[in-house]
């Protein structure tokens, strides 16, 4: 017959320094692995001066990364097909209400396909259609989503690939002001 653990046994475990050291060790290993994966995904992302980014957005308006703005810009490379982007895009929508955002939809179909997707998800941030993949290649955005924070001098201050948080993006945008 299997031995059941008693609540007293768990209490003793929780009070044991050895138990907490093992938990901390496992958490540290997991954090290092995730950090390594993150660095690997960001290996091709451009740093330094931001490449040019201008053209006609899917809504027909002219859109350009203008570095003479008084606030930083979030440049967001994503795809309608990307499962991680489905988590990140609502956060980018929230950011776009208070900060400048330019997005680039990679391999996501025609302008009308992207506009339908934007309408279905109630996204309002501006979008370039990168159906050729040229913009993504120029920026080194090979893993999606790819997020760049551009300061007012036109320099890429922060890069992120994969899942991130609204607070993380807001904090980096705030830091890019200085």
C-alpha positions in Angstrom: 0.0 0.0 0.0 1.3 3.4 -1.0 2.5 5.6 1.9 0.6 8.9 2.1 2.4 12.1 3.0 1.1 13.8 6.1 0.6 17.6 6.4 3.2 17.5 9.1 5.8 16.1 6.6 5.2 19.0 4.2 5.5 21.5 7.0 8.9 20.1 7.8 9.9 20.2 4.1 8.9 23.8 3.8 10.9 24.7 6.9 14.0 22.9 5.6 16.8 25.1 4.1 17.8 22.1 1.9 14.3 22.1 0.3 14.5 25.8 -0.6 18.1 25.5 -1.9 16.9 22.8 -4.3 14.0 25.0 -5.4 16.3 28.0 -5.9 18.8 25.9 -7.9 16.1 24.5 -10.2 14.6 28.0 -10.8 18.1 29.4 -11.5 18.8 26.6 -14.1 15.4 27.3 -15.7 16.1 31.0 -15.9 19.6 30.5 -17.4 18.1 28.1 -20.1 15.4 30.6 -21.0 18.0 33.5 -21.1 20.1 31.3 -23.4 17.2 30.6 -25.7 16.4 34.3 -25.8 19.9 35.3 -26.7 19.9 32.7 -29.5 16.6 34.0 -30.9 18.0 37.6 -30.8 21.4 36.8 -32.5 20.4 38.2 -35.9 18.6 41.3 -34.7 20.1 44.5 -35.8 21.6 46.9 -33.2 23.0 50.4 -33.5 21.4 52.8 -35.9 17.9 51.8 -36.9 17.6 50.8 -40.6 15.2 52.9 -42.8 11.5 52.0 -42.5 9.0 53.9 -44.6 6.3 53.3 -47.1 2.6 52.9 -47.5 0.8 51.2 -44.6 -2.0 48.7 -45.3 -4.6 51.5 -44.7 -3.0 53.6 -47.5 -1.3 56.2 -45.2 2.3 57.1 -45.5 4.3 55.7 -42.6 7.9 56.3 -41.7 10.2 55.8 -38.8 11.0 59.4 -38.0 13.8 59.8 -35.5 13.2 63.5 -34.9 10.2 62.7 -32.7 10.4 63.6 -29.1 9.4 60.1 -28.0 10.9 56.7 -28.6 9.2 54.3 -31.1 8.4 50.6 -30.7 8.9 48.7 -34.0 7.1 45.4 -33.9 7.7 42.6 -36.4 4.9 40.0 -36.3 2.8 37.6 -38.3 -0.9 36.7 -38.4 0.3 33.0 -38.4 2.5 33.4 -35.3 1.1 31.8 -32.1 3.4 33.9 -29.8 2.3 37.1 -31.7 -1.3 36.3 -30.7 -0.2 36.8 -27.1 2.0 39.8 -27.7 -0.2 41.8 -30.2 -2.8 42.7 -27.6 0.0 44.1 -25.4 1.3 46.1 -28.4 -2.2 47.4 -28.9 -2.2 48.7 -25.3 1.2 50.3 -25.8 0.1 52.0 -29.0 -2.5 54.0 -27.1 0.3 55.9 -25.3 3.4 55.4 -27.4 4.4 55.5 -31.0 4.3 52.0 -32.6 5.1 50.9 -36.1 4.4 47.3 -36.9 5.5 45.1 -39.8 3.4 42.0 -40.7 5.7 39.4 -42.2 4.4 36.7 -44.6 0.8 37.4 -43.6 -0.9 37.7 -47.0 -2.3 40.7 -48.8 -3.0 44.1 -47.3 -6.7 43.2 -47.2 -6.0 39.9 -45.4 -4.0 41.7 -42.8 -6.7 44.4 -42.5 -9.3 41.7 -41.9 -7.1 40.2 -39.2 -6.6 43.6 -37.6 -10.4 44.3 -37.6 -11.2 40.9 -36.2 -8.8 41.4 -33.3 -9.6 45.2 -32.9 -6.0 46.2 -33.4 -5.4 49.8 -34.4 -1.6 50.1 -34.6 -0.2 51.0 -38.0 1.0 48.1 -40.1 3.4 47.7 -43.1 2.9 44.5 -45.1 6.3 42.8 -45.5 5.1 40.1 -48.0 8.6 39.9 -49.6 10.4 39.6 -46.2 12.8 42.4 -47.2 12.1 44.6 -44.2 12.4 41.7 -41.8 15.7 40.7 -43.3 17.0 44.3 -43.2 16.2 44.4 -39.5 17.4 40.9 -38.7 14.0 39.9 -37.5 14.2 36.1 -38.0 12.2 35.0 -34.9 8.8 36.4 -34.3 7.6 38.5 -32.6 10.6 40.8 -32.8 10.5 44.1 -30.9 12.8 47.0 -31.3 12.8 50.1 -29.1 14.2 53.1 -31.1 15.3 56.2 -29.2 14.8 59.8 -30.4 18.3 59.7 -32.0 17.4 56.8 -34.3 19.4 54.2 -32.3 18.1 50.8 -31.4 18.2 50.8 -27.7 16.5 47.5 -26.9 15.7 44.3 -28.8 13.4 41.5 -27.7 12.3 38.4 -29.5 9.4 36.2 -28.3 7.1 36.7 -25.4 7.4 39.9 -23.4 5.2 41.9 -21.1 3.3 45.2 -21.4 5.2 46.5 -18.4 8.6 45.4 -19.9 7.8 47.3 -23.1 6.6 50.4 -21.3 9.7 50.4 -19.0 12.1 50.1 -22.0 10.3 52.9 -23.9 10.6 55.0 -20.8 14.3 54.3 -20.5 14.9 55.1 -24.2 13.9 58.7 -23.5 17.2 59.3 -21.6 
